[in-house]
């Protein structure tokens, strides 16, 4: 799972996790790995681009 997201000030970041479960575990830590409000710009799972619109929180809710 790899995705690019944009934060409120316009900066973009790309993060990569081995699996969606690893992303969920990271978000469940004492502090969020990624800001919930970050807007997903691009999502790639298993090498395939996925059509997804929403925030990091929306992505979390999709896989949690």
RAZI-V757775 format. One record per helix or strand of 2 or more residues. SS is the DSSP state (H for helix, E for strand). FROM is the first residue (numbers start at 0). TO is the last residue. Records with the same first field share a line. If there is no record, write none. Layout:
# RAZI-V757775
SS = FROM-TO / FROM-TO
This chain:
# RAZI-V757775
E = 1-5 / 11-15 / 38-44 / 47-49
H = 19-27 / 55-62
